[in-house]
């Protein structure tokens, strides 16, 4: 293997002291700009790489933030990561991103890798089947700040960033009821997760408020995949008394369900009005366009990264702030409008 170029090699070639080279490469004000330019050009030519690992060990900071997400291939997560990246770059932090692929086993392994990589802080959205937070204890014990976002866990030493999922679930359901729906089916994800449990709570609250009965047969817990959407459509077709409203907690799954229903001859929204969740780009591609909850992914990423960086820089103590709630809104489109506006 080729030997790494060191500051001593550069100093020898330029007939300067290693201290001068080191200062120049660190942009020290005592070194004049011509010398700096010359040293930088030589370093580049010789293929010199600064050893951030060694200097970070001296400073006890790596300027990296770990991020663990359930899946990288969701539009929502991409927007969250874009928000994090924007803020981290501005503050000269790097992100190390890993995905748990919805498995707590993989999440535990990811957390261990992040810990061994000496990240300065950790941002986590938990997997479907995570029910304990003890694999994050090593961070807490070491005083490494931990922040949960979107899918969060109860944790004594971590801040959570969420939207008000109960309110969003309530608004989606109430909108369907106001459009004349009497029998609303709810397709959701693993109820261990705060996001799905809270949206179900909102759905139930709306039924209660409008004096509609809650029927367990109308609640379907799935993995919210494309296949789950098709399965929900098949279940609707097989029902004796079919639902006239459908609230799905993910646009991708809702669109898949709509496609199968339309193919089977259902008219949307006349036969069944549909509301999704997340405001995914797919919601404006399907005909009719899908009513959905707009979920501020990029903002969530920005707030999560900024809170963590502020904490690391001593500007904010995130361990005393328990929950930050971001605003979401119902976007009404044709898929749920049974009642046309009277003009």
N, C-alpha and C positions, 0 to 999 in steps of 0.2 A: 504493500500500500504506500502511496505517496505520502511523505511527511507533511504535516500541516505547516504552513508558513507562520512564523511568530513575529512579534514586534522586534525581537532581537535581529532577525534576518533583515527586516526593513531598515533598522538602525545601522546595521553593518554596511548595507549597500549604499545608504545615503550619507554615511559617515556622521551620524548623529547619535545622541545618547538615547537608549531605550525609553527613558523618562519623557523626553521630548516627543518621541513617536507616540507614546501612550497618550500624552496630553492632547496632541494634535488630533488623534483619532476620536478622542472624547470631546472634541470641540472646546478645549480649554481656552479662556479669553487671553491667557498670557502668551499664547503662540500666535505669531502674526499670520494673516490670511494666506500670504504666498507660500509660506512653509506648510501650512495646513493643506493647501491644494496639492502641493508637490508630494507630500506624504500620502494623501488620499489616493492620488493617481498611481503612485508606486505600489501601494497596498492592493489596489484593484488589479494591477498588472500581475502581481505576484500571487493573486488568488487568496489573499488574506481574509480569514473569517474571524470576526470578533467572538470570543468565547463568552457568550452571554451566560452560559451555564455557570462558569467559574465566578464571573462577577456577581451573578445573582446569589450564589451561595454566600458570598461575602455580605451581600445586603439582606439576605434572608427573604428576598422577594423574587418571584419568577416573572412577574407581570403577565401571568396567564390566568385565565378564568376558565374553569371547567363547566361544560354544559352537557347535561344528560337529558335526552328527549326520548319519547316512546317510539317515534317514527320520523324519519327525515323526509319521507315521500308525501307528506300532507301539505296542502297549500297553506293551511293555517300556520304550521310549524315553520315553513320557509319564511313567512312574513315575520314571525317572531324572531327567528335567527337573523334576518336582515336588520331588524331594529337593534338587536344586541351588537351585531357586528359594527354598525354605524357608530354607536356610542363607545364601544371598546376601542375602535381605531382612533377616534378623536382623543382618547385618553392614553394612547400608546399601550393598550393591553392587547394580548392575543387571545383568541378563543380556542379551546380544545373541545371539539364536539364529538359526542358518541351517542349511539342510539341503543335503547334496551330491547327494541323489537317486541315491545309489550310483554317482556318476560322479566320477572323479579330476579331470577337467577343471573340473567345477563346484566341487570341493573346493579346487582351486588358486585359483580366482576368489574363493571365500569367504574363504580365508586372507588374500588380498590386501586384501579389504574390511575384514576385522577389523584387520589391521595399520594400514591407513590411518585406521581409526576410533579408533586409539590405545588399544585395550583394554589393561587392566593385566595380564591373563593370558589364556591360551587353554586350553579343555577340548575334546578331540577324540576322536570315535569314527570311524574311517576307513571310506571307501567300499569296496565290493566289489573294485574294480580298482586300488586304490592300492598301488603296490609300492615307492615311494621316499618319503623324508621331507624331501627338499630344499626343498619349498615352505614348510616351516616354519623354514628356516634364518634368515630375517630376524628371527624372534622370538628365537631363540637368540642371534644376534649382538647383539641389542639388550638382551639380559638380561631379556626378557619371559618369565616362567615358562610352561611348556608341560606339559600333563598329558594323557595318553591314557587312555581308559577303555573297557572291554568289548572293542572291536576295536582292538588296539594295534599299534604298529610298534616294531621295534627302533630305539632312538634314544638316542644317548649323553647327551643333555641333557634327557631327559624322564622323568617318573615314569609308571608304568602301574598302573591299578587293574583287576583282573580277578577272576574266580572260577577255581578249579582245574578247567579244562575237561576235562583228561585224566581226572581223578578222576571227574568227573560222567559222562563218556562211558563210563568203566569200570563205574560203578555201574548205569547204565541197562542196559548190555549184560549184565552179570553177573546182574541181576535177571531178565532174560528167559531166560537160560540156566537159572537156578535154577527157573524155572517150566516147564522141560522143553523149551524151544525149542532146536533143533539147527541151524536154518538161518535166520540173522538178516540181514535186509536193512537197510542203513543209507542213509538219504536225508539229504544234507547240503548245505552251501553252498560257495562258492568257497574252495578249500583254500589260497589265498594268505593267507586271514585266519586269524589265530591261533586264534580261537574254534572254527572248523570243523576246522582241522588237528589241534588238540588233542583234540577230541571223537572224531575218527577214530582217533587214537592210543590213546585209552581203549578204544574199541570193539575194536581189534586186540589190545590187552593182555588184555582179558577172554577173547577167543577163545583166545588162546595159553595163558592160565592154565587154561582148562577143556578144553584139548586139542581144540578145534574148528578145522577148516581155515579159512583166510582166502580168500575167493573174490571177486576183483575185480568179477565180474558182479553181485554183491550190493551194490556201493557205487554210489550214484547221486548225482552232483553236479548240483545245480539252483540256481535262484534262490530256492528255498523259498517260492514264491508259491502261491496257491490252485490255479492251473493246474498247477504242478509236482506238487502233491499228487495231482491227478487223473491226471496222466501216470504217476506212480509206481504208482497203483492199476491202470492199464491194463497196465503192464509186468508187475506181479505176476500178473495174470490170464493173460497170454500165456506165462508161464514153464512149462516142462515139469515141473520139480520146483519147486513153489512154496515160498516161505519160510513158516515158521510163527511168525516173530517179526519185528517191524519197529521200528527206532529212528530217529525223525525229529528233526533238531536244531531244530525250531521247531513249536510247537503248532498254529499256524494252518495250516501245510502238512499236519501229521499229521491234523488234523480233516477237512480237505478229502479226504485219501486215504481215511480211514475211511468217510466218507459215500459215496464212489463204490464202495468195496468192499462196504459193507452193501447198497447198491442192487443190486449184482451178485449178491447172495445169500450173501456171506461172513458167517460168524458170528464176532463178536469177543467174547472172546478165543479161543473154541474152535478156529477155523481159523487165526487169526493174532492173536498178542498184540501190543499196540502201546504204545510209550512215546514221549512227546513231550519238549519242552524249553521252559522259560520260565515255566510256570504262568500262562499267559494266562487271562483269564476264560472264553474259549471252551472251555477244557479241562473245565469243569464243566457246560457246556451240552449237549455231545454225549453221546449215550447209546451204549454205556456211558461213564461219566466217564473221562477220559484220565489215565493215569499220566504224571507229568511231573517235570522237575527244577525245583524252586523256586529262582529266580534273584533275589537281593535288589536289584531295580532302584532303589528309593528310597534304600536304604542306600548303594548305589554312587554315586548322585548327591550324597548328603550328604557322603560321605567325599571325593569328588573336589573339590567346592566348598570344603569346610572345609580340605583340605590346601593348596589354592591360596591361599585367603585367609590361612591361617596363615603361608604363605611370604611373601605380600605384606606382612604385618604384622611380619615378622621373627621369628615364633615357631617356624618350622620351615624347614629347607632341603630342599625337595622335589627339588633337583637331586642330592642325595646318596642319596636313597631310591629304589631302582630299581623295585621292584614291591610293590604292596600286594594281598594275596590275600583276598578275602571268601569267606565260607562259603556253600555251596549244599547243597540236600538233595533226595533222591528222595522224591516224594510218591506212594505206591502207591494206585491206584484200580482200578476193575473192568476197565479195558481190557486189563490185562496179567495178570490173575489166572487162569491156566489151572488152577492147583491151588488149589482152595478150602481155606481153613483148616479143619483137622479140629477139631470141637468135641466 
